[in-house]
Amino acid sequence: MKIYILTAFILTISIDLNAQSTNNEKDLKSEKCYIRIFEFDSKYQKKEIDCEKFYEMHDGIITKNDSIINQQYKIKLAKYQEKLIDLGYNFIPNGELSEKFIRAHHKYLRKKKREQRREIRNKTE
């Protein structure tokens, strides 16, 4: 009886832990380095890069120019998030790349693409 309870407990915990990890990307390799790429007119993606080059670029020194570019990007991202909220998408605008924001961004891109196809179709008719 104890074995059945222990097995059920272990299965429950493993299912819960797996369910909490929402950012599963099966093609990512643990020994590789990736950089997150978010552009306002394309889907969010992760790109594999050379680890040595990454560590050379980010040696821990942040210049004033890097800081200014980072702040400008955060402001632009916050404005874009507010735009999506105004369009009716449901997420918390915090100026960061949350999973709900990325989903809303992808839905917005699909909607925009459908509208462009409709416009092209209507022009040809």
Secondary structure, DSSP 8 states (H G I E B T S, - for coil): -HHHHHHHHHHHHHHHHHHH-----TT--TTSEEEEE--TTS--EEEEE-HHHHHHH-SS---HHHHHHHHHHHHHHHHHHHHHHHTT--S---SS--HHHHHHHHHHHHHHHHHHHHHHHHHH-
